[in-house]
């Protein structure tokens, strides 16, 4: 491998030396700001496709506070995403019930309770867990968890909040583990040494010193886990059972994890293929059939906004830690 | 006769009191609890891999990899999907690797500590957090419709490229940051310009980290389904066996991840071993590449001279 690597390097070097320095520096600056361009591009193009809906029929109450989502109905077209929001919310809550304790517990174990070799081995495992593609997780939800849940809980169908929550929890745990471990590592050694000098055991050290000192980093880790769970698409598309339904009730037990739901992401993934993109008809007015396609982009904008807020908040928290340290 | 005898109470000073014993018991229990949590997270991974492979075993043959789908996806193999995934990975790399590396070089070598750099970093973080289905919407709006590419290998690859770009940028930035400043200073003192220093000293010394980033990107690009569903993946395309160039960049292609989704949710009556085998091939590809990245990183760390 070393020889091949050296050869590619040499070729790259030859190509690179052919370019003049000024061109390459300009190119570097251009690529440097490309991330900004793409983030704006994403917002712009999603907005562009969804804007006719926003302009003509969008209304906060009937969009966010109605649970009637009938985008293709002939007599009663409704675009209410409350049930979809509830679906996303319920799966995220369930996923976090799995991912937060196990993710943070693993992070604590990795950083405080095990030797170097064990840690290296476990970190590789966490990395591999993070690498499993979401469609494979969806497949696992569909083929493995589905019959298992039916057998264990007696639910009529195994594709539900519990199934998707466990799958998405396993998917978002690795990101929580790695960020939480970084946060724990960033706790100043002097804190740890002072506690050890006082005779604290590892456990006392963890819950009296390390966890309180790392708490904002742990919060950022949890936030990024939430972001991952909200944005997850293929796994929830295949494992939630795909019925538009609110799994919360006003009476106890309030939350029904054995009911099927549908999330914002899954709705886009399932319906975009069937929603036609139509141009304006006579008089510059869009035909009603065009609204479905546009409304899916409006959902996309809502998702973009949610994850944007989560990323920025998590980033500000992490930055705050770095400045203090 | 005054031998220095240690008085009895001093010995008991070092004997564990019930308080200390309790303390140590609690510590052990905590260690076991956290260890169990780590296992609970990682054992399912092993169990699932074993379970998938066992179920896929009857269908996992060389024929399965190299044959084309037959009988409405219910017989045959996955050759066109494999090649399609290869196409998407290669095309998206062609775009994303150079841009990502140069952006990483900018952030680590050129960027000053000002508001622009802060905005760029924020944008990278954000780009990494955008849900894959929103990337799909972007791909539809920007590449399929606005750029007029239509649903094609090109549109899907560009969408994937932008999705995987933050991984590449961050990997490059970290790899460059690991090169000691003294290397650069020494090079500048010999009269080399900034770019000459980067080209001859910084990049060669960080090639391992950059390579790791590329490999991780390959994994992600191969595994993603949502971004290609509406930008270029197709349910079926008639392809000859052993045909390595079945798709042109402006055509739609089959892809392994989309194929797995399609046959497990939209085609009734596909034999179960075939479903499992498709999942195992995809999972195996991704895990193998990820392990490769880990090996590269490990070897580079060993060879490091500073």
Interface residues (C-beta under 8 A of the other chain):
Chain A: X5 X9 X13 X16 X17 X21 X24 X25 X27 X28 X29 X30 X31 X32 X33 X34 X35 X36 X38 X39 X41 X42 X45 X46 X48 X49 X101 X102 X103 X105 X106 X108 X109 X110 X112 X113 X114 X122 X124 X125 X126 X127 X128 X129 X131 X132 X133 X134 X135 X136 X138 X139 X140 X142 X143 X144 X170 X173 X177 X201 X202 X203 X204 X206 X224 X227 X230 X231 X232 X233 X234 X237 X238 X265 X268 X269 X272 X273 X277 X296 X297 X300 X303 X304 X307 X308 X310 X311 X312 X314 X315
Chain B: X23 X24 X26 X27 X29 X30 X31 X33 X34 X35 X37 X38 X40 X41 X42 X44 X45 X48 X51 X52 X98 X99 X100 X102 X103 X105 X106 X107 X109 X110 X111 X116 X119 X120 X122 X123 X124 X125 X126 X127 X128 X129 X130 X131 X132 X133 X134 X135 X136 X137 X138 X140 X141 X142 X145 X146 X162 X165 X166 X169 X193 X194 X195 X196 X199 X200 X204 X207 X211 X216 X219 X222 X223 X224 X225 X226 X229 X230 X257 X258 X260 X261 X264 X265 X272 X275 X276 X279 X282 X283 X286 X287 X290 X291 X294
